[in-house]
């Protein structure tokens, strides 16, 4: 006799990886298409990653992600700067400081994708940055053990994580994540309307921020070329990242 | 249309599948229909989900959850239907495809067009 459906534990594993917002239909469709355990596993392996990517595309707002990325990077740059700036003399310091921020950002994006549909409490918005920071610290702890040349010093990692938790949670409170895109036939018109209003209100401010960002970028470049002091270089870089974050915030608002 | 988005080939296939399936358009049936339309290419179920999400975001289709059924392990289906924008977009795509076909016929003649039709018919079963 042919089995009528996949094993419960197989379905539970697949269900665990599928974001809750689309779990019901995806797991149901895979159940309906079940022919053999191997076919189920292969089909799930090819389907679930695409479902996750699609969910991320629906829940992540590019501007907010960019803003959060800037804020997170700024947190670790700022922590290094406040820590005396010695880390900037080490090789690849700018890239190494970006690594924990990228991990926190990944945590935030995945938390949004896996959030249950419906209104979330303000405290729940801090869950993503919190998980991301925990992952970033765990990775740094592993690097401290074996590959300390790639890791950032512990005091910078801890203070950077604290600052990133503060910044990232603040941004999420100000700009709550998209739980569902507006659906239905009127959606495109609604988006266009929303975009037009934002453009009218903030055009002047956006131009000012753009010009300021260009001036800062040139100043940062000049500081690096003319071999300015470490504090000068770090100061310009942090200010530049802050302006880019401000730009995305204004653009978003 | 309020937006001048043109449809990709896969989006056209998915919209056509939803149109033909009417009330019975959900993940599994849409995937089967799209595979039938896209012969001899095979189509991944995940690709259909991604496209359905994108079409829903564009406002071309709408979806809702049906009642749970036993053959799906007591889970609901997400059913889809075409919105007015989707119908319009599909119409535009069909008209464009017809124009392309007419140009091919005019340029290479009816015989070549018939031969093409036969060859593709054989290859796709």
HADDOCK unambig.tbl for C-alpha pairs under 7 A between the chains (distance, minus, plus):
assign (segid A and resid 24 and name CA) (segid B and resid 75 and name CA) 5.97 0.50 0.50
assign (segid A and resid 24 and name CA) (segid B and resid 76 and name CA) 6.23 0.50 0.50
assign (segid A and resid 25 and name CA) (segid B and resid 75 and name CA) 6.95 0.50 0.50
assign (segid A and resid 25 and name CA) (segid B and resid 76 and name CA) 5.97 0.50 0.50
assign (segid A and resid 25 and name CA) (segid B and resid 77 and name CA) 5.19 0.50 0.50
assign (segid A and resid 25 and name CA) (segid B and resid 78 and name CA) 5.68 0.50 0.50
assign (segid A and resid 28 and name CA) (segid B and resid 72 and name CA) 4.94 0.50 0.50
assign (segid A and resid 28 and name CA) (segid B and resid 73 and name CA) 6.66 0.50 0.50
assign (segid A and resid 28 and name CA) (segid B and resid 75 and name CA) 5.31 0.50 0.50
assign (segid A and resid 28 and name CA) (segid B and resid 76 and name CA) 6.74 0.50 0.50
assign (segid A and resid 28 and name CA) (segid B and resid 77 and name CA) 6.98 0.50 0.50
assign (segid A and resid 29 and name CA) (segid B and resid 27 and name CA) 6.40 0.50 0.50
assign (segid A and resid 29 and name CA) (segid B and resid 28 and name CA) 5.88 0.50 0.50
assign (segid A and resid 29 and name CA) (segid B and resid 72 and name CA) 6.83 0.50 0.50
assign (segid A and resid 31 and name CA) (segid B and resid 72 and name CA) 5.48 0.50 0.50
assign (segid A and resid 31 and name CA) (segid B and resid 73 and name CA) 6.71 0.50 0.50
assign (segid A and resid 32 and name CA) (segid B and resid 71 and name CA) 6.27 0.50 0.50
assign (segid A and resid 32 and name CA) (segid B and resid 72 and name CA) 5.05 0.50 0.50
assign (segid A and resid 46 and name CA) (segid B and resid 46 and name CA) 6.80 0.50 0.50
assign (segid A and resid 47 and name CA) (segid B and resid 45 and name CA) 6.04 0.50 0.50
assign (segid A and resid 47 and name CA) (segid B and resid 46 and name CA) 4.20 0.50 0.50
assign (segid A and resid 48 and name CA) (segid B and resid 46 and name CA) 6.94 0.50 0.50
assign (segid A and resid 50 and name CA) (segid B and resid 46 and name CA) 5.30 0.50 0.50
assign (segid A and resid 50 and name CA) (segid B and resid 47 and name CA) 6.87 0.50 0.50
assign (segid A and resid 50 and name CA) (segid B and resid 50 and name CA) 6.73 0.50 0.50
assign (segid A and resid 51 and name CA) (segid B and resid 46 and name CA) 6.15 0.50 0.50
assign (segid A and resid 51 and name CA) (segid B and resid 49 and name CA) 6.67 0.50 0.50
assign (segid A and resid 51 and name CA) (segid B and resid 50 and name CA) 6.59 0.50 0.50
assign (segid A and resid 54 and name CA) (segid B and resid 50 and name CA) 5.40 0.50 0.50
assign (segid A and resid 181 and name CA) (segid B and resid 57 and name CA) 6.52 0.50 0.50
assign (segid A and resid 183 and name CA) (segid B and resid 56 and name CA) 6.43 0.50 0.50
assign (segid A and resid 183 and name CA) (segid B and resid 57 and name CA) 6.07 0.50 0.50
assign (segid A and resid 183 and name CA) (segid B and resid 59 and name CA) 6.13 0.50 0.50
assign (segid A and resid 184 and name CA) (segid B and resid 59 and name CA) 4.82 0.50 0.50
assign (segid A and resid 184 and name CA) (segid B and resid 61 and name CA) 6.97 0.50 0.50
assign (segid A and resid 184 and name CA) (segid B and resid 62 and name CA) 5.65 0.50 0.50
assign (segid A and resid 185 and name CA) (segid B and resid 59 and name CA) 4.44 0.50 0.50
assign (segid A and resid 185 and name CA) (segid B and resid 60 and name CA) 6.39 0.50 0.50
assign (segid A and resid 185 and name CA) (segid B and resid 83 and name CA) 6.08 0.50 0.50
assign (segid A and resid 185 and name CA) (segid B and resid 84 and name CA) 6.96 0.50 0.50
assign (segid A and resid 185 and name CA) (segid B and resid 85 and name CA) 6.42 0.50 0.50
assign (segid A and resid 186 and name CA) (segid B and resid 59 and name CA) 6.70 0.50 0.50
assign (segid A and resid 187 and name CA) (segid B and resid 58 and name CA) 6.99 0.50 0.50
assign (segid A and resid 187 and name CA) (segid B and resid 59 and name CA) 5.66 0.50 0.50
assign (segid A and resid 188 and name CA) (segid B and resid 58 and name CA) 6.20 0.50 0.50
assign (segid A and resid 188 and name CA) (segid B and resid 59 and name CA) 6.46 0.50 0.50
assign (segid A and resid 189 and name CA) (segid B and resid 2 and name CA) 6.33 0.50 0.50
